[in-house]
Amino acid sequence: QYEEDLKVNDLRLTKIEPYTPQYAMATYHRSLIYKYSNDSLGEKRNLCLSAISDIRSAIKDHASLWMLAQLLYEDGDMERAYQYMRFSWNATKFYNARLRSWQSADVLSLIDKTYQAMIEKQNDRLQQNLLLITALLVLLIVALGYIYRQMKKLADARNHLQVANKQLNGLNEELRQMNSCLSSTNIELSESNQIKEEYIARFIKLCSTYINRLDAYRRMVNKKVSAGQIAELLKITRSQDALDEELEELYANFDTAFLHLFPNFVGKFNDLLQENEQILPKKGELLNTELRIFALIRLGIEDSSQIAEFLRYSVNTIYNYRAKVRNKARGSREDFDDLVRKIR
């Protein structure tokens, strides 16, 4: 009559203070009712209440605790079953209850064996895990060593690459300078070739012109001699007009050819001089004497004797012209000729 039993037990619990020895006994009886009623959850709950009451009341004769341990063992909760059973067994030994010892011995032995087997299994698993961790640690150390070596090789390669890059940058800079020099040389060669072509064409034309004039002069002299006009011939040869005309035509050809090659020469040349010291040709002239001197220097003729021979002046006069113009320079007098040679 389990329902009637529960009603009686309910009435008992209403008259008992919780967690007292009487409460421990009532909840233990209630757990038995649930056990025979096949209510496992109610049985465990009341065994827990009874065990807590025993412990709080310092009762050493534990029935509810080792029964709870047996139920937990059957449910597979080995850890708590073993702890509860050991606690109950120690209290039983302290109380020296032979009947309770005999009742709990088999359960304790079974739980203990199962627990020890579980511990051994856990130890085996722990040992396997430890071996696995050790193997992984060894592999990790090997991997770290390999990574360190690779990083060292990479660092060495990076250093070598930096050195190679520096060398390559140096070579590139040298190559750039060589290219710049080569470009400058090519420009100078191109200018030189252009100058040569221009003046060779002019020279051939002038030579042809002078040959024709010389032939005409020869015929004129022959005619005068044949006609007996010696006095008139002497008068013609003593005059400077023909020479002046030839020189004027020569300089006009030179000026035209030079300005054809360097059309901005006069303006850029005056940029090298002080503002109030500009040198400008007169009306009707392309170049004057000072400009022709430095035009020849721009063409690479730097010897004052050669310049004097071409312009039909003395060497001292050419020196004086050059010194006078250098004194008008904006910058250094020593660099003036180099700046003139760089005019494009």
Number of C-alpha atoms within 10 A of each C-alpha: 7 13 10 9 13 15 11 12 16 14 11 14 16 10 10 14 11 15 19 19 18 19 21 28 20 19 27 23 20 24 25 19 20 19 15 11 14 11 13 13 12 17 25 23 16 22 28 20 21 31 26 17 22 24 18 13 14 12 16 19 20 21 19 28 27 26 22 23 27 23 17 19 21 12 10 11 14 20 15 14 26 25 16 20 26 18 15 26 22 13 19 21 14 11 15 13 13 11 10 18 19 10 12 21 14 11 18 23 12 15 24 18 13 15 20 15 12 14 14 12 12 12 14 12 12 13 12 12 12 13 12 12 13 12 12 13 12 12 12 13 12 12 13 12 12 12 12 12 12 12 13 12 12 12 12 12 12 13 12 12 13 12 12 12 13 12 12 13 12 12 12 14 12 12 13 12 12 12 14 12 12 13 12 12 13 13 13 14 12 12 16 15 12 13 18 14 12 15 17 12 13 15 15 11 12 16 12 12 12 14 12 12 12 12 12 12 13 12 12 13 17 13 13 15 14 10 9 11 12 13 10 11 16 10 9 13 12 9 10 9 11 12 11 11 10 12 15 12 13 15 18 15 15 20 19 15 17 22 15 13 15 17 13 12 20 19 12 15 20 18 13 18 19 13 11 7 14 16 17 16 13 9 6 6 10 18 22 14 13 16 21 18 21 22 23 19 18 21 15 11 14 14 12 20 17 14 21 17 12 14 16 12 13 13 16 12 12 23 14 11 16 16 12 12 18 19 15 20 21 15 14 11 14 10 11 19 16 12 14 18 15 9 13 14
